Amino acid sequence: MAKKEYTDDHMMYGYCDCSREKVDCFEFGMKWGDVQNCSHIGRCDDDCEMMRGEDYIRKQFDKLSNKQLFGFVSEYICDEDISDKIDDRQWLELYTIWLVSGNISDDVYCGDYVD
């Protein structure tokens, strides 16, 4: 079966599990072109930082608490103590963008993404 092709403006959603921190889980949406820009080989920091300023990204972050973002990020970064990051909103947002874009990208390329 051929891999499905998406336009750069196609909105895609990643499920963000926060169950370890016992806070509400959430879905986070990104355009396919932005997913690709934030999930490439090499450092993605500058690309993720640029995404933080996009209106559609800001609107989603405005609805989420630090505790939710921390809960999601801590599901992935479990080999080091990041408890000092719970109040670092910029760090939480950057890691959320990077992790969500990586998850969506992996699902698309593995054929597991469901619209």
C-alpha positions as CSV (number, residue, x, y, z in Angstrom):
1,M,0.0,0.0,0.0
2,A,1.4,3.4,-0.9
3,K,2.1,6.0,1.8
4,K,-0.6,8.7,1.9
5,E,0.5,12.1,0.7
6,Y,-0.4,15.2,2.7
7,T,-0.3,18.9,1.7
8,D,1.8,21.2,3.9
9,D,-1.4,22.9,5.3
10,H,-3.0,19.6,6.2
11,M,-3.8,19.7,10.0
12,M,-2.7,16.7,11.9
13,Y,-3.1,15.8,15.6
14,G,-1.0,14.1,18.1
15,Y,-2.4,12.6,21.3
16,C,-0.5,13.8,24.4
17,D,-0.7,11.4,27.2
18,C,-0.2,13.0,30.7
19,S,-1.4,10.1,32.8
20,R,1.8,9.8,34.8
21,E,1.2,13.2,36.3
22,K,-2.6,12.5,36.7
23,V,-3.7,15.6,34.7
24,D,-5.9,15.8,31.6
25,C,-4.4,14.5,28.4
26,F,-4.8,16.5,25.3
27,E,-4.5,16.6,21.5
28,F,-2.2,19.0,19.8
29,G,-2.5,20.0,16.2
30,M,0.2,20.9,13.7
31,K,0.2,21.5,10.0
32,W,2.0,18.8,8.1
33,G,4.6,21.2,6.7
34,D,5.3,22.4,10.2
35,V,5.6,18.8,11.5
36,Q,8.3,18.2,8.9
37,N,10.1,21.4,9.8
38,C,10.3,20.5,13.5
39,S,11.2,16.8,13.2
40,H,14.2,16.6,11.0
41,I,17.7,15.1,11.5
42,G,19.9,17.5,13.5
43,R,19.0,20.3,16.0
44,C,15.4,21.4,15.7
45,D,15.5,24.1,18.5
46,D,15.3,27.1,16.2
47,D,12.5,25.6,14.1
48,C,10.5,24.7,17.2
49,E,11.1,28.2,18.6
50,M,9.8,29.7,15.4
51,M,6.7,27.6,15.7
52,R,5.9,28.8,19.2
53,G,5.0,32.2,17.6
54,E,2.5,30.8,15.1
55,D,-1.1,31.9,15.9
56,Y,-2.6,28.5,15.7
57,I,0.1,27.0,18.0
58,R,-0.3,29.9,20.5
59,K,-4.0,29.4,20.7
60,Q,-3.5,25.8,21.7
61,F,-0.8,26.6,24.2
62,D,-3.0,29.3,25.8
63,K,-5.5,26.5,26.7
64,L,-3.0,24.3,28.3
65,S,-1.5,24.4,31.8
66,N,2.1,24.0,32.7
67,K,1.1,20.9,34.5
68,Q,-0.4,19.4,31.4
69,L,2.7,20.2,29.3
70,F,5.0,18.9,32.0
71,G,2.9,15.7,32.2
72,F,3.3,15.1,28.5
73,V,7.0,15.9,28.3
74,S,7.8,13.8,31.4
75,E,6.3,10.8,29.7
76,Y,9.3,10.9,27.3
77,I,12.1,12.3,29.4
78,C,12.1,9.8,32.2
79,D,15.8,9.2,32.5
80,E,16.6,12.5,34.1
81,D,15.1,14.8,36.8
82,I,13.2,17.6,35.0
83,S,11.1,18.7,38.0
84,D,12.8,22.1,37.9
85,K,11.3,22.6,34.4
86,I,7.6,22.7,35.5
87,D,7.6,26.5,35.6
88,D,9.7,27.0,32.5
89,R,7.0,27.6,30.0
90,Q,9.3,28.2,27.0
91,W,11.1,24.9,27.6
92,L,7.8,23.0,28.0
93,E,6.4,24.5,24.8
94,L,9.6,23.8,22.8
95,Y,9.7,20.1,23.9
96,T,6.0,19.7,23.3
97,I,6.3,20.9,19.7
98,W,9.4,18.7,19.1
99,L,7.8,15.6,20.6
100,V,4.4,16.0,18.9
101,S,6.0,16.7,15.5
102,G,8.2,13.6,16.0
103,N,5.3,11.4,17.0
104,I,3.1,12.6,14.0
105,S,6.0,12.2,11.6
106,D,6.8,8.7,12.8
107,D,3.2,7.6,12.6
108,V,2.9,9.0,9.0
109,Y,6.1,7.3,7.8
110,C,5.2,4.0,9.5
111,G,1.7,4.1,8.1
112,D,0.1,4.3,11.5
113,Y,-1.3,7.8,11.3
114,V,-5.1,8.0,11.1
115,D,-6.9,11.2,10.1
